[in-house]
Amino acid sequence: MKSVTIEGQLRTEFGKKATRQIRSQEAVPAVIYGGATEINFSASAKAFKPLVYTPEFQLAEVKVDGKTYKCILKDLQFDKVSDSLIHVDLLELVDDKKVVATLPLKFVGNSQGVKDGGKLVIKMKSVKVKTLPKYLKENITVDITDLVLNANLRVEDIKETNMEIMNSPRIPIASVEMTRQLKQEESAAAAATPKKK
């Protein structure tokens, strides 16, 4: 699984003035929690970019004060005006402690419904899971081969061992919808068929 290395500096001063100073140096204040102790640090805004501006799920290896922390991204705060990143929350991964993470869905296979002229509509791009850190992965693969016209795949159809999916089981994640052209062809075919008396 991909990981991003972030070199950080421990924060010794807190409060608005200290935070402003960090941001004036194009750095972002951040916190790591979930482990033995909470780590407050800052790192350059550039260092966070590959972790923040991506649809992929990645691990963060944060190096602070000679120690390395394995983390996942939990929360981000952006400036309302400039839209620049102003705070990052990271969760430290502890081997025997389950974590909740959002994993992207990766749809594979050629749907039967698409072969029949339908259009694949992706309704969910990711799901929330609860699992041990060792089972975290870049994405969850969903096979759409058997998805037929006007049918849905739902959260409950995701087959994943070693992790609990937190989303409601009945939510559709993908469907194959009939295209306008196919609807027109069907109604034309129906109109052309003589009705039995």
N, C-alpha and C positions, 0 to 999 in steps of 0.2 A: 504494500500500500504506500502511496506517495506521502512524503512528509516534508514539511517546510521547516528549515532551521531559522530560528530567530535569536539574535544576540541581544540580550537586554541588560539594563543597568538597574540595580536595586534602587528603590526610592527611599530616601531618608527623610525628605521633607514633604509635608502634606499641606493641604489648604489651597485656596484659589490662586495665590501668588505663585506657589511652587508649580501648580498645574499649568498656569499660564506660561511660566518659564519653559517647561518641558515642550509645550506646543509651539513656542516661539523658535525652538531649535528643530522644528519639523519632526518632532518625536511624539509618540502617543502613549499616554499613561495606560497601564493595563494591570490586571490582577489575575493570579492563578489561585483557584480554590479547589476544595474537594480532597486535598491530600492532608498530610499531618499538620501543616501550617499554611496560612495564607501568604502568598508572595506578592508584594506590590512592586512593580517594576515599570520601566519605560523602554521603548525601543523605537527605532526610526520608523516613520510612516511607510517608507519604502519596504522595510522588512516584512510588514504585515500584508502588503499588497497581494502576493501570490496566495495567501490564505483567505483573504477577504473577498477579492474580486474574481471568484471562480464558482461555477456551479458544482464543481467536484467536491467530494468529501475527502479531506486530508487530515493528517495528524500534524501537530506542531511540536517541534522539539525546541523548547525554550532554554537557552543557556543564560543563567543568571548567577553571578557570584561564584563561578567555578562548578556549579551544579547544573545538570540537565533535567528538565521536567518534560515528560510526555503528556501532551494535552490535546484536547479538542476545543474548537471554537464554540462558545456558548451564547455570547451576546455581543452586540456592537452598538455603539452610539455614534451618530453623525451630527455634525453641526447643521442646525435648521436652515441657516443662511447659505453657508459656503459648501455644504454637503461633504465637508472633509471629515475624515475619521477622527473622533475625539476620545473614544475609550473602547477598550477591548476586554471582555471577560473570557477567561479560559478555564476549562475544567481539567484538573490533573487526573490522569488515568491511574487508578490503583488496581492491581491485578485481580483481587478478589472482590472488588466493589462494582456492582452493575452501574452502567451509565445510560442516560437517555440521549440519543443522537438522532439527527435527521439524515437519512441516507437517500441518495438519488436512486430513482428507478431506471433500469436500462431495459428497454423493450427489444427482444430478439425474435427472429423467425418471420416468416411471411404469412400474414393472416389470410385465412380462407375467404373471409368476407371482402378483403381488399382485392384478392384475385377475381372475385365475382363482381368487381366494379364498385365496391363501397369505398368509403374514405375513413382512414384510421384517425380517431380523435383521442388525443392524450388528455386525460382529465386531471391527473395528478402526476407531478414530476418527482415527488419524494414522499417518504413515509417516516414516521417517528418510531424508533425502535428502542427497546430496553434490553441490554445485553452486557456480558462481561467484555472488557477491553480487547481480549484476545480474539473475539469473534467479529469485531468491527471490520468492515470492508468498504472499498471505494463505492460500490453500488450493489443494488439487489437486482438480479436478472429476472425478468418476467417474460415467459415464452407466450407469444401471441398467435402461434401457428393455428390453434383450434378456434380462434375467435371468428365467428361467422357474422353475416349481415345482421344488423339490428340487435346485436348481442353486446353485453358488457362484461368486462373483467372487473372483479371487485377486490377490495383489500383482502377479503377472506380467501381469495384464490392465490395469493402470494404464498408460495411454499418455501419456508425458511426455517431451518433448524437452528437451535441455540439462541434464538432471539424472539422476544415477544413484540409483536407489532401493536403499537398503541392507538392507531387510528381506528375509527369505527369500522367493523368488518363489512358492512353493507355499502360503503362508499365506492362508487365506480372509479376505477383508475384509468380505464381505456375502453373505447367502444368503436364499433365499425358502423358508421351511419350511411344510409343510402344517399347517393349523390342525386342531384336534381335530374341529371340525364337518365340515370337508372329508373327514377320514379316515372319520368315521362315515357320511357320505353315500356315499363310495366303497365301503365295506364293505357298506352296505345295498344299493347297486346291484349289487354282485357277488353278494350272497346272493339277490337277486331274479331274477337271470339264470339261466334253466334250463340245467342242464349238458347238454352233448351226449353222447348215448350212443355 
